[in-house]
Amino acid sequence: MRQVSARESGRTRQDVKARPVYVISIAAEITGLHPRTLRIYEEKGLLSPVRRNRIRLYSDVDIERVRIIRQLIEAHRLNLAGVRLILDVYERLGYETSEEKQQRDVVEWLIERILEPRGGRTR
């Protein structure tokens, strides 16, 4: 029997990445975080895993978002409120999580833009 690729079946690569397949324990293991940390991110509005019968299911897109959150917290020393602000700006600018756009460090660019002095004034 011939296997059908994602493209032939009408699904794009992005659709496959957005499909929720990981329960919280597996998502925690993949990201190296405690499951409680993932729940806190959800409570703070940073993550929105799909829920089916009270079970949280995470997609590859969610896992990538967790990695971005960790980068903002660890490398840029932001708290969760700062992370939420950066992610809101990121989403409003219409960036997607395509591999090509991930190559550029959009997070760095956003932080530089937010922290740079406006109109030549110094802080």
C-alpha positions as CSV (number, residue, x, y, z in Angstrom):
1,M,0.0,0.0,0.0
2,R,1.4,3.4,-1.0
3,Q,1.8,6.0,1.7
4,V,0.2,9.4,1.1
5,S,2.3,12.5,1.9
6,A,0.9,15.4,3.8
7,R,0.8,17.5,0.6
8,E,-1.1,14.8,-1.3
9,S,-3.7,14.5,1.4
10,G,-4.3,18.3,1.4
11,R,-2.5,19.1,4.6
12,T,0.4,21.6,4.6
13,R,3.4,21.3,6.8
14,Q,2.1,24.1,8.9
15,D,-1.2,22.2,9.5
16,V,0.8,19.2,10.7
17,K,2.9,21.4,13.1
18,A,-0.3,22.9,14.5
19,R,-1.9,19.6,15.2
20,P,-2.1,19.0,19.0
21,V,-0.6,15.7,19.8
22,Y,1.5,15.9,23.0
23,V,0.0,15.5,26.5
24,I,1.4,17.8,29.1
25,S,3.9,15.3,30.5
26,I,5.5,14.8,27.1
27,A,5.4,18.5,26.3
28,A,7.2,19.1,29.6
29,E,9.8,16.5,28.8
30,I,10.4,17.9,25.3
31,T,10.8,21.5,26.6
32,G,12.8,20.5,29.7
33,L,10.3,22.2,32.0
34,H,8.0,21.0,34.8
35,P,4.4,20.4,33.8
36,R,3.4,23.0,36.4
37,T,5.4,25.6,34.5
38,L,3.4,24.9,31.4
39,R,0.2,25.3,33.4
40,I,1.5,28.7,34.7
41,Y,2.2,29.8,31.2
42,E,-1.4,28.9,30.2
43,E,-2.8,30.7,33.3
44,K,-0.8,33.9,32.3
45,G,-2.1,33.7,28.8
46,L,1.2,32.8,27.1
47,L,0.1,29.4,25.9
48,S,-3.3,28.1,24.7
49,P,-3.1,24.3,24.4
50,V,-6.1,22.5,23.0
51,R,-8.2,20.8,25.7
52,R,-10.0,17.5,25.1
53,N,-11.9,16.0,28.0
54,R,-9.8,18.1,30.5
55,I,-6.6,16.9,28.9
56,R,-4.2,19.6,27.6
57,L,-2.8,18.8,24.2
58,Y,0.2,20.7,22.8
59,S,1.3,21.0,19.2
60,D,4.8,21.6,17.7
61,V,3.8,25.2,17.4
62,D,3.1,25.3,21.1
63,I,6.5,23.7,21.8
64,E,8.2,26.3,19.7
65,R,6.3,29.1,21.6
66,V,7.6,27.7,24.9
67,R,11.1,27.8,23.5
68,I,10.7,31.5,22.6
69,I,9.2,32.2,26.1
70,R,12.3,30.5,27.7
71,Q,14.6,32.5,25.5
72,L,13.0,35.7,26.5
73,I,13.1,34.8,30.2
74,E,16.6,33.4,30.3
75,A,18.6,35.3,27.7
76,H,16.8,38.7,28.0
77,R,15.9,38.5,31.7
78,L,12.2,39.3,31.2
79,N,9.4,38.5,33.6
80,L,6.2,36.9,32.4
81,A,4.5,40.3,31.9
82,G,7.4,41.4,29.7
83,V,7.2,38.1,27.7
84,R,3.5,38.6,27.2
85,L,4.1,42.1,25.9
86,I,6.8,41.0,23.5
87,L,4.6,38.1,22.2
88,D,1.6,40.4,21.7
89,V,3.7,42.8,19.6
90,Y,5.2,39.9,17.7
91,E,1.7,38.6,16.8
92,R,0.3,42.1,16.0
93,L,3.2,42.5,13.5
94,G,1.8,39.4,11.7
95,Y,4.9,37.2,12.0
96,E,4.3,33.5,11.6
97,T,6.4,30.7,12.9
98,S,7.7,29.7,9.5
99,E,11.2,28.2,9.4
100,E,12.5,31.0,7.2
101,K,11.3,33.7,9.6
102,Q,12.7,31.8,12.6
103,Q,16.2,32.1,11.1
104,R,16.1,35.8,11.8
105,D,16.1,36.6,15.5
106,V,12.8,38.5,15.6
107,V,12.8,38.4,19.3
108,E,16.1,40.3,19.4
109,W,14.8,42.9,16.9
110,L,11.6,43.5,18.9
111,I,13.5,43.9,22.2
112,E,15.9,46.4,20.5
113,R,12.9,48.4,19.1
114,I,11.1,48.5,22.4
115,L,14.2,49.4,24.4
116,E,15.7,52.0,22.0
117,P,15.3,55.7,23.0
118,R,12.7,57.6,21.0
119,G,13.3,60.8,19.2
120,G,16.9,61.0,20.3
121,R,16.0,61.3,24.0
122,T,18.1,59.3,26.4
123,R,16.7,57.6,29.5
